[in-house]
Amino acid sequence: MHARGQGIHSGLFLCYFISMKWNLTNIYKGFDDSAYEGDIKDFAAICSELKELLSKGKKESLEEAVQLMGRAMDLFENLYSYAYAVFSVNTDDERALREISRLEEAHQKLAECDVLFNSLVKKYKKSIPDMLRKSPILAERAQFIKDSLAESEHQLSDAEESLAQAMKAAGGDAWGRLQEAVSAALTGDGKSITELRNLAFDKSRSVRKKAYEAELAAWKSMEIPLAYSLNGVKKTAATLDSRHSWKNALDKALFQSRMSAKTLDAMISVMEESLPEFRKYLNKKAELLGIKKLAFYDLFAPIGEKGFAPKVWSFEEAKDYIIETFGSFSEDMGLFAKNAFANSWVDTPPHAGKVGGAYCTSFPIAKESRVMCNFSPTFSGVSTIAHELGHAYHFHLLREECAFARAYPMTLAETASIFSETMLYNTTISRAKGFEKKYLTEMFLMEVTQVIVDILCRFYFEKAVFEKQKDGPLSAADLCGMMLDAQKATYGDALDPKLLHPYMWAVKCHYYSCDLGFYNYPYAFGQLFSIGLYVKYLEDKKRFPALYKKVLMATGRTDIKGVAKIAGIDVEKKDFFQESMGFITRMIRSFLR
């Protein structure tokens, strides 16, 4: 599932603009559908069969084991995607919530099989290279087997792993759920936190400031439980990482990302070098807003000009424009978008009980995807649909592949979505004239700033948390101070140092995962890798679409370096990231002019 936050612009919703709900009936007709119950039973039976097979520890079992495991993964993804899809458009649906809990509990059986599988490949690690050469079934799943072999070197005994998972669920994972519960229930000035944060997009600076102050006060009221929550998550993660013989949380994160330290260092270095350019953009934005210095609550403020009104997009216009833009890239991509809309794969209307933001989820049994968003009649609303349909197109290309060939790392998960969004922005900006061009360019830069500057800020903060927590628990004041230091180091003099956001550590749920430390830099990689691919497309529009397909098809079969190599890119050198950043820098300079 690929999720994305989305700013909701109040007062813009009319029935004319919001016209599509998704159709899930060809996935399952409901939770009482015999097919749904049948798949749950099949999943449990396969997990039991798989566990018994793996427990025997025989080398000859490897082929059958990977096929059973892949089938179990497909069934679970199909079931869980359906349950969450139903819940996400009606959070009052208690049955959907029960089904999600039921499936999460059932998934523990598959998690146990993962541990047993790792033990099996470790037992025969000397034979694995020869087996991969001789078996087409294993060769098709080579990256997964190699990852399992590497992971097995960091694995405890089966009994210890079982205990560790149980304790993590009761410890670090529970702390993470506390953050979710507190954030969901938190209010300020009579509004939810989501409503307050959405007011950062308001045209009125006084409205933005009032919402910012109410938000900070709300977070402060819950800073003690949230500080305990973050400490609990990070301490659990650090303890488990240490017992699993990872050097640190970043070492484990790089393995999960299939990224080398060289690639990360090259990317971070280029991001740091780019900060002066982003500060020029932010200072220019302050000038256009008529203020001396941006406050944190001005980062998402819309720029304007007397007599200018942004285009109001109907959903029909958005749909047609996305189909046209995708089709201009390749006939295949355009037909895919047309089919997605024609078959009601997209759910657009915002309403009470529907989760915020947007996401794409896929159903491997049906070989289809669904996109949920809260459509606003703005260009941002259009680009959000294009972003999520990019994810869906990625799955569309991989739909006939086995589960393991579809299992790409988070660093590559945003490739197709950001590519689609960049294509939409660049096409629209190139056609725009006058102030509209400046307005759209600023929207693009506003989003990119979050993925480059703010992600770098989050990366700095998380590194500091893991390092300083070694000396003992961190108080809310400690965490606020560390967050302010990270914001000053990245945004620099572009933001008023007295009007930063010390509680961003409480806002971002990405910090509260035991399993996924550094849930930040993959987004920056996705942004720069996708832009780099788009630059190659602009250089050779005729031949690139076929190469693009090859890149997306390889995302689950090899590591980042291998995927990039297909496109003639070396991600371990700064040159590539500098070329991608050059595209952004040219946009900044165009905006400044």
Protein Blocks (a to p, Z undefined) as FASTA:
>chain_A
ZZddddddehiacfklmccdcdfklmpgcjklmklmmmmmmmmmmmmmmmmmmmnopakl
mmmmmmmmmmmmmmmmmmmmmmmmmmmmomklmklmmmmmmmmmmmmmmmmmmmmmmmmm
mmmmmmmmmmmmmmmklmmmmmmmmmmmmmmmmcccfklmmmmmmmmmmmmmmmmmmmmm
mmmmpceehiafklmmmmmmpmblklmmmmmmmmmmmmmmmmmmmmmmmmmmmmmmmmmm
mmnopablmlmmmmmnopafklmmmmmmmmmmmmmmmmmmmmmmmmmnopabdcfklmmp
ccddehiacddddfklmmmmmmmmmmmmpmklmmmmmmmmmnopacfbgcehiaehjddd
ddfknopacddddddfbfklmmmmmmmmmmmmmmmmmmmpcfklmmccfklmmmmmmmmm
mmmmmmmmmmpgcjllmmmmmmmmmmmmmmmmmmmmmmmmmmmmmmmmmnoccdfklmmm
mmmmmmmmmnmmmbcfklccfklmmmpmmlmcfklghilkmmmmmmmmmmmmmmmmmmom
mlmmmmmmmmmmmmmmmcfklmmmmnopafkbfklmmmmmmmmmmmmmmmmZZ
